[in-house]
Amino acid sequence: MLYKILVLPILQLINPEFSHLIAEKFFQLHFYKVFNLFLFRKKSNEIQTNVLGLELNSPIGLAAGYDKNCRILYPLLSLNFGFVTGGTITLQERFGNPKPRLFHIPKEKSLINSLGFPSLGLEKIIKNLRSEADQRIFLSVSGIKHDEIISCIKSLENKTRVFEINISSPNTEGLRLFHDPKELSKLIKEIKIVTNNKILVKLPPWLESENNDLLNLGKTAIDSGADGLVVANSLPIDDEKLAVGKGGKSGKILTKNTFRMVSEARSVLGPDPIIVACGGIFEAKDVWNALASGADLCQGYTGFIYEGLSYAHNINKELKKIMDDKKIRSTEEIKGEPLL
Ligand SMILES: Cc1cc2nc3c(=O)[nH]c(=O)nc-3n(C[C@H](O)[C@H](O)[C@H](O)COP(=O)(O)O)c2cc1C
């Protein structure tokens, strides 16, 4: 509550990239531990979720892009996320697109960004990762050439159990190479040769009116050996406030579209491949609806920005309450239940 009334409005007055930097410092300098003491006085509700052979304490994770350089993965995990996605990591250092490239739209609870993968690059980021893989840390990697992605995967092999391959940033032109099913299939097969980790492919979002090229691309990824899909990245839009004139929109506007995409993906893929719902997940009801539509896990980014430090904690608490009311004992049982 304090976050929404006091902290968020102040952060929104500041340049959004600067406020992100402040947030990063808050975590790096361990201030969050004081807040955790107050916020999480009672033991957190754990909603055991077994997916991809991993035992996670919650189906809600943090989406890629918040901790691009993997500096604060463990402080973020302490906020009761079931998992945190580090990255997107690129092979070379990248500065991203010119500024301005990030806006808050509080009325819509959305964000618009055209960051375009600012990244310290693999060599520096790898130093921020612990020596042993932690099943709660997923790593997002990308590149505009096969070799770039393969080099990242090889170097990060022992740092994670799950790779998320980002072929869907709306702000990086070169990624469209992997929207060609032949190129994507080749990439996944190459990745399979160099990793024993699970592979998720993050798709761009598709709208009801669009044909199913992207859904078919997802099917190609699975047929080529990927374990699952993340559905989906932010929605490509034109916006003249951005220096590059176009970017991606995220947040509340995506919520319903996410449920529809998950349900379409589930009916095309069948029961086995993993589906991670991403886009407009703000509260426990959204997680329930995403799982009921066929997802195995959820991720949020914009919801975390608007709801604050207790985002995952509140989702876990409320989701547990909904499950208890409905006498549902595991998140797997939510699949196929009516939406709320
Ligand atoms: C500022 C910002 C930066 C992002 N950076 C990345 C990124 O580096 N890699 C990625 O796969 N997705 C990135 N995303 C997309 C999010 O992970 C997520 O897919 C999208 O925002 C939709 O979810 P949401 O509505 O919960 O934010 C970014 C989103 C935002 C708002």
The ligand as a MOL file (V3000), in Angstrom:
LIG
                    3D

  0  0  0     0  0            999 V3000
M  V30 BEGIN CTAB
M  V30 COUNTS 31 33 0 0 0
M  V30 BEGIN ATOM
M  V30 1 C 11.2620 -2.1910 -19.7430 0
M  V30 2 C 11.0840 -3.5850 -20.2790 0
M  V30 3 C 12.2050 -4.3130 -20.6680 0
M  V30 4 C 12.0530 -5.6080 -21.1570 0
M  V30 5 N 13.1680 -6.3200 -21.5200 0
M  V30 6 C 13.0220 -7.6050 -21.9370 0
M  V30 7 C 14.1510 -8.3930 -22.2410 0
M  V30 8 O 15.3040 -7.9730 -22.1160 0
M  V30 9 N 13.9360 -9.6680 -22.6740 0
M  V30 10 C 12.6850 -10.2110 -22.8080 0
M  V30 11 O 12.5470 -11.3770 -23.1920 0
M  V30 12 N 11.5970 -9.4720 -22.5070 0
M  V30 13 C 11.7310 -8.2030 -22.0750 0
M  V30 14 N 10.6270 -7.4760 -21.7510 0
M  V30 15 C 9.2890 -8.0760 -21.9300 0
M  V30 16 C 8.7780 -8.6790 -20.6370 0
M  V30 17 O 9.5950 -9.7300 -20.1940 0
M  V30 18 C 7.3350 -9.2260 -20.8440 0
M  V30 19 O 7.3750 -10.2400 -21.8270 0
M  V30 20 C 6.3600 -8.1650 -21.3070 0
M  V30 21 O 6.6230 -6.9330 -20.6640 0
M  V30 22 C 4.9120 -8.5790 -21.0340 0
M  V30 23 O 4.7100 -8.8720 -19.6660 0
M  V30 24 P 4.1360 -7.7970 -18.6020 0
M  V30 25 O 2.8320 -7.2720 -19.1400 0
M  V30 26 O 4.0000 -8.5710 -17.3290 0
M  V30 27 O 5.1550 -6.7170 -18.4820 0
M  V30 28 C 10.7500 -6.1770 -21.2650 0
M  V30 29 C 9.6420 -5.4380 -20.8630 0
M  V30 30 C 9.7950 -4.1550 -20.3760 0
M  V30 31 C 8.5740 -3.3880 -19.9490 0
M  V30 END ATOM
M  V30 BEGIN BOND
M  V30 1 1 1 2
M  V30 2 1 2 3
M  V30 3 2 2 30
M  V30 4 2 3 4
M  V30 5 1 4 5
M  V30 6 1 4 28
M  V30 7 2 5 6
M  V30 8 1 6 7
M  V30 9 1 6 13
M  V30 10 2 7 8
M  V30 11 1 7 9
M  V30 12 1 9 10
M  V30 13 2 10 11
M  V30 14 1 10 12
M  V30 15 2 12 13
M  V30 16 1 13 14
M  V30 17 1 14 15
M  V30 18 1 14 28
M  V30 19 1 15 16
M  V30 20 1 16 17
M  V30 21 1 16 18
M  V30 22 1 18 19
M  V30 23 1 18 20
M  V30 24 1 20 21
M  V30 25 1 20 22
M  V30 26 1 22 23
M  V30 27 1 23 24
M  V30 28 2 24 25
M  V30 29 1 24 26
M  V30 30 1 24 27
M  V30 31 2 28 29
M  V30 32 1 29 30
M  V30 33 1 30 31
M  V30 END BOND
M  V30 END CTAB
M  END
